[in-house]
């Protein structure tokens, strides 16, 4: 069997395209659109704020660590570790990676709700966070 050789230019182009795809960042609006599409309904900022600030029968609410208005740094309720602002307008690194967003929703929803959030709840919270502007 003969092995096909990839021309150097072809290899460089393939590596460049792969790096561009890996570096592609989503926007908060794209992450929100994906949650809304999965839920079959747009996010509702009022429901998102209520979910975020209310206690749901557990020790913590989202606001316990992120603050009732997550436009400033928060502090983890048990470790006291500083948490960067959650609202995208106050922290441009928030909600620009769908996998990372999903990881933190999964972890935090289990702490706050004792279950994973639904796509609709994620859309609601993110739609509220996106209304917070400087």
trRosetta pair geometry for C-beta under 8 A, 3 or more apart (Angstrom, degrees):
i j d omega theta_ij theta_ji phi_ij phi_ji
6 10 4.9 -127 -179 91 88 118
6 11 4.7 108 119 -63 121 93
6 14 7.4 -41 -176 6 145 143
7 10 4.4 89 59 7 84 107
7 11 7.0 -155 90 -7 41 86
8 11 5.6 -55 -145 37 32 111
8 12 6.2 32 157 -19 66 106
9 12 5.7 -53 -147 37 31 112
9 13 6.3 32 153 -19 64 107
10 13 5.7 -55 -146 37 30 111
10 14 6.3 31 155 -19 65 106
11 14 5.7 -53 -145 37 31 111
11 15 6.3 29 156 -16 65 106
12 15 5.9 -55 -147 38 29 110
12 16 6.2 30 154 -20 64 109
13 16 5.7 -55 -146 37 29 113
13 17 6.3 28 156 -18 65 106
14 17 5.9 -55 -146 37 29 109
14 18 6.3 30 155 -19 63 108
15 18 5.7 -56 -148 37 30 112
15 19 6.3 29 155 -18 65 106
16 19 5.8 -55 -148 36 29 110
16 20 6.4 29 153 -20 64 106
17 20 5.7 -53 -148 35 32 111
17 21 6.4 30 155 -17 65 105
18 21 5.9 -55 -148 37 31 108
18 22 6.2 27 155 -16 66 109
19 22 5.7 -56 -143 40 31 110
19 23 6.0 21 159 -13 66 113
20 23 5.9 -63 -142 44 27 104
20 24 6.7 52 151 -51 61 90
21 24 5.6 -29 -156 -7 35 119
25 96 4.5 2 179 166 114 105
25 97 6.6 -60 -139 -69 80 72
26 30 4.3 -131 -168 82 97 128
26 31 5.3 107 127 -52 136 85
26 95 7.5 -81 99 153 106 64
26 96 5.7 172 69 -167 65 43
26 97 6.5 149 30 -89 99 22
26 98 5.3 67 -1 -39 155 90
27 30 4.7 99 49 3 74 100
27 31 7.2 -140 93 -2 40 84
27 95 7.8 24 154 119 36 91
27 96 6.5 -5 -111 -116 29 76
28 31 5.6 -54 -147 38 36 111
28 32 6.1 38 153 -20 68 107
28 88 4.3 -55 -52 -81 155 164
28 94 6.8 28 -83 107 117 82
28 95 3.9 62 -106 104 82 128
28 96 6.9 -45 -49 -68 66 62
28 126 6.7 -173 -173 -172 96 110
28 129 7.7 -120 -163 100 138 110
28 130 5.8 166 134 -92 133 111
29 32 5.6 -52 -145 39 31 114
29 33 6.2 36 153 -23 64 105
29 130 7.4 102 -79 -130 69 150
30 33 5.5 -49 -145 34 32 114
30 34 6.6 34 154 -21 62 102
30 98 7.8 -82 115 -65 99 108
31 34 5.9 -54 -154 32 31 112
31 35 6.7 28 151 -14 64 105
31 95 4.8 -136 44 -175 154 96
31 96 7.7 -108 -30 -85 128 19
31 98 5.4 -178 -111 -97 92 77
31 101 5.4 73 -154 16 143 172
31 126 6.6 -133 107 -152 104 158
32 35 5.8 -58 -150 38 33 108
32 36 6.1 30 154 -17 68 109
32 43 6.0 -72 -163 -8 104 139
32 95 7.6 33 -39 178 83 140
32 123 6.1 99 -159 -136 71 72
32 126 4.7 -160 -95 118 93 129
32 127 6.1 113 -147 -71 128 71
32 130 6.6 -26 -62 -29 152 149
33 36 5.7 -55 -142 40 30 111
33 37 6.1 33 156 -22 65 106
34 37 5.8 -52 -145 35 29 111
34 38 6.4 28 155 -17 62 107
34 98 6.5 10 50 -123 163 130
35 38 5.7 -57 -148 38 31 111
35 39 6.1 24 155 -14 66 111
35 43 6.9 42 98 -65 116 110
35 119 4.9 -178 -161 -170 71 81
35 120 7.7 161 160 -80 94 19
35 122 4.5 -125 -141 99 142 109
35 123 4.0 -177 118 -68 112 84
35 126 6.4 119 37 29 153 139
36 39 5.7 -59 -143 43 30 108
36 41 6.6 -104 -159 93 78 35
36 42 5.0 9 -145 -118 132 42
36 43 5.6 -90 -81 -28 104 78
36 119 7.8 -170 -64 153 14 103
36 123 4.5 118 -73 -130 68 140
36 127 8.0 80 -70 -60 115 119
37 40 7.5 34 -179 -72 29 37
38 119 3.8 -126 101 -145 113 161
39 43 7.9 98 44 -74 153 63
39 118 6.9 92 -108 139 102 98
39 119 4.1 -157 -60 106 83 102
39 120 3.7 128 -140 -72 134 71
39 122 7.9 -167 -50 52 125 87
39 123 5.3 -99 6 2 148 141
40 120 8.0 -37 45 -75 71 104
41 44 8.0 -10 135 -33 113 98
41 120 6.2 25 58 -117 109 107
41 123 7.5 157 88 89 72 155
42 123 6.9 -164 174 161 34 132
42 127 7.2 93 160 -93 83 150
43 48 6.3 30 176 -52 108 130
43 120 7.7 161 -106 -163 61 53
43 123 3.4 -147 -79 151 93 82
43 124 4.9 -176 -158 -79 84 31
43 125 7.7 -93 -153 34 127 36
43 126 6.0 -105 -109 68 165 82
43 127 2.9 172 110 -26 128 132
43 128 7.6 -122 152 -18 120 65
44 47 4.1 54 89 18 113 112
44 48 6.4 173 88 -17 57 87
44 123 7.9 62 8 112 57 94
44 124 5.0 -14 53 -119 71 94
44 127 6.5 109 40 75 12 146
45 48 5.3 -57 -144 37 33 117
45 49 6.3 34 159 -21 68 101
45 124 7.2 177 -84 -166 17 63
45 127 4.8 -114 -71 121 71 96
45 128 4.1 128 -151 -89 71 66
45 130 7.9 -109 -98 58 110 82
45 131 5.1 49 -134 -21 146 141
46 49 5.9 -50 -149 33 30 109
46 50 6.6 28 153 -15 62 107
46 128 7.5 161 -39 -91 15 111
47 50 5.7 -57 -149 39 34 112
47 51 6.2 34 154 -20 68 106
47 121 7.9 -111 137 -120 112 58
47 124 4.3 -66 95 -152 103 138
47 128 7.9 -142 71 -47 50 121
48 51 5.8 -53 -145 36 29 110
48 52 6.2 28 156 -20 63 111
48 121 7.9 136 -105 -169 68 51
48 123 7.8 -111 -78 110 117 46
48 124 3.6 -174 -68 147 81 71
48 125 4.2 169 -151 -86 98 28
48 126 7.0 -116 -133 30 144 33
48 127 5.4 179 -25 60 153 83
48 128 3.2 -164 97 -11 123 119
48 129 7.2 -105 153 -15 136 71
49 52 5.6 -58 -146 38 29 113
49 53 6.0 5 166 -3 67 115
49 128 4.5 178 -51 -143 75 148
50 53 6.5 -67 -135 45 24 94
50 54 5.5 9 175 -12 66 122
51 54 6.7 -61 -126 38 17 101
51 56 7.9 12 -151 -60 65 127
51 62 7.3 49 126 -2 72 132
51 121 5.9 161 -139 -155 165 97
51 124 6.0 89 10 105 138 127
51 125 5.8 -87 81 -73 125 96
52 61 7.2 85 155 159 37 103
52 62 4.3 -70 -152 63 64 137
52 63 6.0 92 147 -46 78 90
52 66 7.6 -66 -171 70 107 133
52 70 7.6 -97 -179 -15 137 124
52 125 5.6 125 -63 -128 104 97
52 128 6.5 -137 -6 85 138 148
52 129 8.0 140 -82 -60 154 89
53 61 6.2 33 175 150 22 145
53 62 7.2 -57 -60 58 30 95
53 63 4.8 42 -121 -31 57 141
53 68 5.6 49 -121 -139 109 81
54 61 5.9 -179 94 -125 24 135
55 58 6.7 -148 -170 56 82 61
55 60 7.6 -164 -123 132 87 15
55 61 4.8 -95 -83 -58 56 107
56 61 7.0 119 -4 -107 79 80
56 112 6.0 72 32 156 121 79
56 113 5.2 -13 95 -104 154 66
56 114 8.0 -148 108 10 112 88
57 114 7.7 -55 88 2 106 125
58 61 7.8 146 70 -69 96 49
58 111 7.1 143 150 152 153 51
58 112 5.9 176 57 -161 144 31
58 113 7.0 -112 -14 -74 137 15
58 114 6.1 173 -78 -35 124 96
59 64 7.8 65 124 -107 72 169
59 77 7.9 168 128 124 106 153
60 64 4.0 -110 -150 36 88 157
60 65 6.9 20 -165 -22 132 96
60 77 5.6 -161 -104 16 122 160
60 111 5.8 -13 64 147 130 104
60 112 5.8 -84 99 -97 89 71
61 64 5.1 131 50 -24 62 94
61 112 6.0 65 -143 -139 33 110
62 65 7.2 -77 -179 45 40 87
62 66 5.6 -19 155 28 80 124
62 70 7.9 -51 140 -55 105 135
62 108 6.6 61 -112 163 86 125
62 112 5.7 -1 -55 -95 68 156
62 125 7.4 157 -77 -136 172 132
63 66 6.0 -78 -115 64 33 83
63 67 6.1 -46 -157 125 73 15
63 68 4.6 37 -151 -87 133 51
63 70 7.6 -126 -111 -55 66 95
64 77 4.7 -7 147 -65 110 136
65 74 5.1 88 148 142 56 133
65 75 6.6 -126 -151 85 63 35
65 76 5.1 8 -134 -115 118 42
65 77 5.2 -91 -74 -25 85 86
65 83 5.8 60 157 5 100 155
66 70 4.1 -10 157 -104 110 118
66 74 4.3 -110 -127 -45 27 162
66 83 6.3 -82 -97 104 63 140
66 86 4.8 0 -151 -17 130 139
67 70 5.3 147 64 -90 91 53
67 71 7.7 -92 93 30 134 55
67 72 6.2 16 24 60 171 87
67 74 4.7 -144 -17 -96 91 99
69 72 7.5 50 98 11 87 90
69 132 7.0 152 -167 -127 85 135
70 74 6.5 -32 -127 -44 84 124
70 85 6.1 132 157 -163 72 68
70 86 3.7 -21 157 43 138 110
70 87 5.2 148 97 -29 86 87
70 90 7.9 -175 126 53 65 137
70 129 6.7 -32 69 -121 124 99
70 132 7.2 167 66 27 73 174
71 85 5.6 6 -176 -147 24 127
71 87 5.0 -15 -93 27 65 138
71 89 7.7 -21 -126 77 96 96
71 90 4.7 147 -156 -44 67 160
71 132 5.5 -145 -75 166 107 131
71 134 7.8 150 -163 -88 126 62
72 85 5.7 -47 -124 -90 4 104
72 90 7.3 -82 -66 171 35 152
73 82 5.4 -8 177 -169 127 100
73 83 6.4 151 -167 75 70 50
73 84 6.0 -45 -111 -121 83 30
73 85 6.0 -70 -68 -50 44 68
74 82 7.5 140 80 -162 42 51
74 83 4.2 -21 67 64 91 111
74 85 7.6 118 -14 -100 83 40
74 86 7.2 10 -6 -24 127 104
75 80 5.6 -8 178 -152 112 51
75 81 7.1 157 -156 74 62 33
75 82 6.0 -35 -101 -103 72 47
75 83 6.5 -165 -79 12 18 90
76 79 4.4 6 95 51 134 91
76 80 6.2 -70 66 -13 81 10
76 81 4.5 23 13 46 125 83
76 82 8.0 -73 -3 -24 83 9
76 83 6.1 114 -50 -40 75 113
83 86 7.5 8 140 -55 112 92
84 91 5.1 117 146 -122 110 147
84 93 7.3 14 114 60 155 119
84 94 7.7 -159 107 -59 111 103
85 90 4.0 -69 129 112 154 118
85 91 4.3 175 75 -30 90 116
85 94 7.5 -90 104 -34 71 139
86 90 7.9 31 56 66 35 112
86 91 6.9 -5 -76 34 5 134
86 94 6.0 120 -167 -123 41 152
86 129 6.2 -89 127 -132 95 130
87 90 4.7 57 76 21 98 108
87 91 6.8 116 71 21 51 89
87 94 7.1 134 103 60 14 160
87 129 4.9 -164 -114 -169 66 83
87 130 7.7 169 -157 -76 81 25
87 132 4.0 -71 -136 80 147 132
88 91 6.6 -88 -130 68 28 66
88 92 6.8 57 -175 -113 72 37
88 94 4.7 -134 -93 79 65 108
88 95 5.4 -61 -81 42 118 118
88 129 6.3 93 -3 135 85 106
88 130 6.1 5 33 -100 122 70
89 130 7.6 112 -28 -146 99 45
89 132 6.0 -159 37 100 120 72
89 133 5.1 -99 175 -116 175 51
89 134 5.9 -149 145 -19 116 82
90 132 7.1 -41 -13 121 113 114
90 134 6.8 135 -83 -67 80 92
91 94 4.7 74 94 -18 103 110
92 96 7.3 34 157 -41 64 138
93 96 6.3 -93 -160 21 36 124
94 129 7.7 -108 135 155 141 140
95 101 5.2 60 -117 -94 63 130
95 126 6.4 122 -114 -135 150 117
95 129 7.7 142 -25 99 146 140
97 100 3.9 47 93 20 117 115
97 101 6.3 167 85 -17 59 84
98 101 5.6 -55 -145 37 30 113
98 102 6.2 32 156 -21 65 107
99 102 5.7 -54 -148 36 29 112
99 103 6.4 36 151 -24 63 103
100 103 5.5 -48 -148 30 33 116
100 104 6.6 22 158 -10 65 105
101 104 6.3 -64 -151 41 28 101
101 105 6.2 29 154 -18 66 109
102 105 5.7 -53 -142 38 30 111
102 106 6.2 33 158 -22 64 107
103 106 6.0 -60 -154 34 25 111
103 107 6.5 16 155 -12 63 110
104 107 5.7 -54 -141 41 35 109
104 108 5.8 20 165 -8 69 114
105 108 6.3 -66 -137 47 23 99
105 109 5.6 23 167 -21 65 115
105 116 7.6 62 130 -161 89 82
105 117 5.5 -85 174 37 105 126
105 122 5.4 12 -142 -109 151 114
106 109 6.3 -56 -137 36 18 107
106 110 6.7 19 160 -19 56 108
106 116 5.6 -19 -129 -121 71 102
106 117 7.8 -121 -88 23 38 85
107 110 6.2 -64 -160 32 25 109
107 111 6.9 20 150 -15 63 107
108 111 5.5 -53 -151 35 40 113
108 112 6.0 20 157 -7 72 113
109 112 5.9 -64 -137 49 31 100
109 113 5.1 -23 -179 30 73 116
109 115 6.7 -54 142 94 101 49
109 116 5.3 71 96 -148 136 35
109 117 3.9 -129 -109 -29 149 89
109 121 7.5 103 -120 109 129 137
110 113 7.1 -60 -102 60 16 75
110 114 6.6 34 -165 -134 53 21
110 115 6.6 157 -107 20 59 3
110 116 6.5 -6 -63 -73 83 54
113 116 7.9 -65 77 62 124 5
113 117 6.6 118 22 -77 151 70
117 121 4.1 -126 -170 87 101 126
117 122 5.1 123 116 -54 129 82
117 125 7.5 -40 -159 -1 159 134
118 121 4.7 99 51 4 77 100
118 122 7.2 -140 93 -2 43 85
119 122 5.6 -55 -149 37 34 113
119 123 6.3 36 152 -20 67 105
120 123 5.6 -53 -146 37 32 112
120 124 6.3 37 153 -23 65 104
121 124 5.5 -49 -146 33 33 115
121 125 6.4 29 157 -16 66 104
122 125 6.0 -55 -146 38 30 106
122 126 6.1 21 159 -10 66 111
123 126 6.0 -60 -141 45 27 105
123 127 5.9 30 159 -23 65 110
124 127 5.9 -57 -145 35 24 110
124 128 6.6 22 156 -16 61 105
125 128 5.9 -58 -155 36 31 109
125 129 6.3 29 151 -19 67 107
126 129 5.4 -51 -142 37 36 113
126 130 6.2 36 157 -21 66 106
127 130 5.8 -55 -149 36 30 112
127 131 7.1 36 150 -27 60 99
128 131 5.8 -52 -159 22 38 113
128 132 7.5 41 148 -26 64 96
129 132 6.0 -48 -165 17 41 114
